[in-house]
Amino acid sequence: MRIALLSPGSSIHTRRWANGLSAAGHEVYVLSVNPFQNGYNPAVTCERLPFCAPAGYLLNRSALRRTIDRIAPKVVNVHYASSNAFLARALLPMPLLVSVWGSDVFEFPERSILHRRLLVGNLAKATRISSTSVTMAARVQRILPGAAVDVVPFGVDTELFAPRPARPPRDTITIGTIKGLDPRYGIDVLMRAFKQTREEIGSAPRLRLRIIGDGPQRDDLRALARRLQIDDVTSFEGHINHDAVPAALREIDIFANLSRSESFGVSILEAGACGVPVVVSDAPGPAEVTRHGETGYITPIDDAKAVARAFASLINSPEKRAIMGSAGRALVIQEYSWNRSVKLMQASYTNTIADYANSCQRFG
């Protein structure tokens, strides 16, 4: 079918959906208020709307209508329920699937009563809604009771994200994370837990901490590493492109995601696909994609002692790391593969088109 995505052109998630749907045989157009980045398949048509954010979410209404009239898609998939969904209200009536991302339904409506009313109005205009997680779908249902919500996770390419070849045991165990350096992601908790683990484990095996990502806490976290006296074994490696993530994960023995709040856990699934056991917080998103005691350990938010115990359990047992890593990959293949996600999104489009046709029949 012909599909229009109204979505941030610079986002890796937009590129993955556009390329995946194109590879599945659909004619895909990506419309964006923001600039595009490279990486789109040649078959995907990318068109930037004339006015930039934030004013563009209001000023692009006429341009968006003209573009959609010219393209004539079977369905429009709007990514982000606040800004882009507000702009997409100019397109009604037509089959409209709104995909929620996280902050748009968890943070945006908490800013004020007006923000909440705007979000409710945007969601109410959607024919259907899609969510990357069960947790976020439940949140949408609380905001808009009775909404038709499909759970369509960000899947993982299990050919790209695959375990490293077998290699001899090493005397160094690497604990790592790939997250933004932002307070919500609990990098400080990871560092304190690593400090405790290092003190309890001693000098054998040697431990290293890799922190991959960038953000507003970078300098504060570097200072914390010095205060904790772990700066000699901690590397801050900055932002890496998504295509470099699989290789980075294959050099990590234990993956940590200790978010204080997060609506999904795609980085956890990517680590699992690479056969890496995980230690995560019990924030809803990370906990949803982790099987405690099977693919890794779920620990209370902000509990560095519990995290250190989980690290020690995995460090002291290479067999446990291997078993949990294998179980993590099996979970991703079964429930979170990219092919499955594309099929679920296609089904959501089909349901959106059918629901819109039914509503037209009911209301003439």
N, C-alpha and C positions, 0 to 999 in steps of 0.2 A: 504494500500500500504506500501511498505518498504521505509522509509524516513531516510535520513541522515541529521543531524543538525551539521553544523560547527559553533560552538558558544562557548563563554566563559563558561567553566564547573562550575565555582563558582557562576555564576549569578542566582539570583532567577527567572529572566525572562526565562532563558534557562530551568531551572527545571520545571517551570510551562508549557512551551510549550511542552517539552518532555513528562511530565506526562499526560498532557491533550490529546495529540495526541495518546499516548499509550492507555489511557482510552477509546478513540474513536475507538479502534480496529486496529490501525496501528502498524507496526513493526518499532520501533524507535531506531536509533543509534545516540549517541551524540559524536562528535569528537572535542577535545579541545586542544589548545596549552597550556592552563593554567591548574592548578590542579582542581580537582573536589571537591565539598563539598557534604555532606550527604543530603538526601531528595529525591533522584530519586526513582521512582517505580522500584521494582525488574525486571519488564518486560523490562525496558529500558536498552540498552547496552551502557555503557560508556567506551570510549577508549581515552586515552591521547596520543597525538602525541609526538615523541621522543625529539624534541628540544623546549626549552623554548622561550618565548617572550623576546625581540623583534626579535632576529635573527631567531626564529622559523618560522616566517611568510615567510621567504625565504628558510630556510634549510629543512623544512618539506614537500616540494613539492613532492619528490619521495615517501616518506612514505604515504602521503595523497593519491596519485594516487594508490598505492598498496592496501591501505585500502578500497578505493571506489571500486576498481576492485573486491575485495573479497566480499564486502557487496552487490554490484550490486543494489543500490537503484533506485527507479523510479524517484526520484527527490532529489536534494541536496539543502537544505535551509541554506544559509550562513547568519549569523547574524553579522552585522557590516560591513559597506561598504568600510572601509579603509583597515585595517589590514587583517581580515579574507577573505575579497573579493579579495584582492591581492593574497593571498595564493591559493584561489580557482580557479584562472585563470589557474592553472596547470591541472585542471580537464577537460577543454574544449576539444571537444564539448560534452555537455550533458545538460539536463534540469536543469537550475540553477536559483533559486529564491534568490535574495539578499534582506535581511530585514535591512532597515536603522534604526538607534537607536536615532539619535539626533546630538551629537557632531561630528559624522563622516561626516555629511553633512552641519552642521552649522559652526563648528569651524575648522575642519581639512583643508578644501579647502582654508581658509583665511590665512593660515600660509605662503604660498608662491605660486608662479605660478606652481612650480613642484608638490606641494601637490595637487593643483587643477587638474592638468593634470593626476596625478595618480588616483584620485577619479573618474574623468570622464572616464578614461580607465577601471576602475573596474566596474562602472555602465554599461558602454556600452557592456561589455561582458556578462552581466546578460540576461537571457531569459526574466524575469520579475523582478519587484522590488515591495516590500511591505513596507508600512509605517504605523506607529502607529497613525498618525494624518493627517488630511486634510492639516494643516499648513506645515508639513514636506513633504507631497506629492507635494505640490506646490513648495517647495524649490528644490526638486529633478527635477521637470519639468523645473525649471529655469537653473539648472546645466546641464541637459541633455534633451533638448527639444524633445518631441515626445516619451519619455520613457513610457513604459507600467507600470503603478503604481497602485497597489491595496491598499486600506486603510484597515488595519487590526489592530484594537486597542488592547492594553493590557487590556483584560476584567477583571471583578471582579467576584469572587465567591460570589454570593448573599446569599448563605446559610451560608458560613463562616462569611462574612461581613453582619451582620444583626443588626437591632436596639436593644437597651437594653430593658428589660422589663419595663413596666410602674412603676414609683416610685413617692413618694410624692415630692412636690416642695422643693427645697433646697434654703438656703440663700446665697449660693456661686455659682457664674457663672464661669466656667472654659473655657478660650480661649486657644487653643493649636495648635501645628503644629508638623508634623513628617517629617523633612527634614534634609539634610546635613547642617552642620554649615559652609557654604561657601558663599562668598559675592554674588554669583549669585542668591541665594535663599531669599535674603531680610529679614533675621531674624532681622537685626537692625531696619528695617522699622516697623516690627511687634512690637518690644519692644517700639519704640517711640510712635506708635499708642496706645499701651496698656497704656502707661504713660498718654497720653492725655485723654483717655477714663476714666481712674481711677480718674483723677482730675475733669472731668465733671460729672461723675456719683455720686461721693461721696462715702460714706461708706456703702450704702445699694443699691443693694446687694453687698456683698463682691466679689471681682474679684481675680482670680488666673490665672497665665500664666504658661503653661506647654510647654517646648521646648524639644522634643524628637529627638535625633539624635546626631551625632558627626562630627567633621571636623576641618579644620585648623583655624577657627575663634572662637573656643571654649573659649579660655582665653580672647580674646578681647570682646566677647559678655558678659562674666561674669563681666568684668570690666565695660562695658556699663550699665549693670543692676545696679551696685553699683552707678554709676554716676547719673542714672535716679531715684535712690532711689526706685527701684521696686524689689530689690534682696530679700526682705523679703516675697514676694508673687510670686516669679518666681522660678521654679524648672528646672534645666538642668539635664535631665535624661539619657543622653547618647544614644548609639545605642541599639536598640532592634531587636530581630529576627522577621522575617515577620509573623511568626505564633502568635506572641504576639500583633501584630498591631490591630486586631479587638477589643480586650479587652481594649486597650488603647484608641481607638476612642470612645468607648461607655462611657468613663469617661470624654469626652470633650463635652461642650455645643455648642461651635462655633469653627469651624476649619478654620485656616488661611493658605493660600499659596500665598505669596507676591513676587514670583520669579521675578527677573529682566529679566531673559531669561529662557525659558523652552519650549521644543517642544511638550510636552504632559502633562497630569495632572492626573496620575493614583492615586496619594494620595487623590486628590479631589474626584475622583469617589469612592474610598474606604470609605471616610467619608460620601459621599452621600448615599452609600449602607447601612451605619449604621444609617441613618436618622439624620445626623448632618448637619445643614446649614453651608454654607461656605462663606468666604470673600477672594477674590482672586485678583491678579493684572491682568491688561489687557495685559500681555505677551501672545503671541499667543496660547501656549498650554493650560494654565489655562483657558483663556477666551473661548476656543473652547468647553470645557466640562462643562461650567457653564451657566445657563440661568439666566441672570440678573433680579432680582426682583422676580424670581420663585424658584430657588434652592439656591440662595444666592445673593451676590453683587459682581460686578466687579468694581475695583477701578483703577485709573491711577497708573502706576509704580512709586514707590518712593514717593507717596503722603500719608504721615502718617495722615494728617488731614482727608482726604476722608475715609481712613480705620477706623479712630476713629469714624466718623459719622456712618459708616456701623455697627461697633460694637455696638454703642449706640442704634441704631434702633432695633437690635436683642435683646440686653440685656433688653430693656424696654418693650418688647412684647413677653412673653412666647408663645402666640398663633402664632405669626409670625415664631418663631423658629420651632414650631411643623409643621406648614404648609410647610415651605421651606424644612425642613428635609424630610417630606413625599414626596414632589415633587422631591427631589434629589434621593431618593431611586427609585421612579417610573422611572426617567430618566435612571438610571443605568440598571434597569431590562429591559427596552425597547430597549436601544441602546448599552449598554456596558456590558452585562452579559458575563461571561466566556464561556458559551456554545455557544453564538452567535459568539464570537471571534474565537473559535476553528472551527466552521463551515465556517467562512470567510477565515481562513487560509487553510482549506481543499479545498475550492473553488479556492484559489490562486494557490495551488499546481496543481489542475486539469488544470487550465488555462496555467500554466507554461509548463506542459507536452504537452498540445495541441499546444501551440505556437512553442515549439521546434520541434514537429513532422511536423508542417506546414512549418517551415523554412527548414527542411531537404528535404521536397518534392520540395520546390521552387528552392533550390540551388543544388539538386541532391546529 
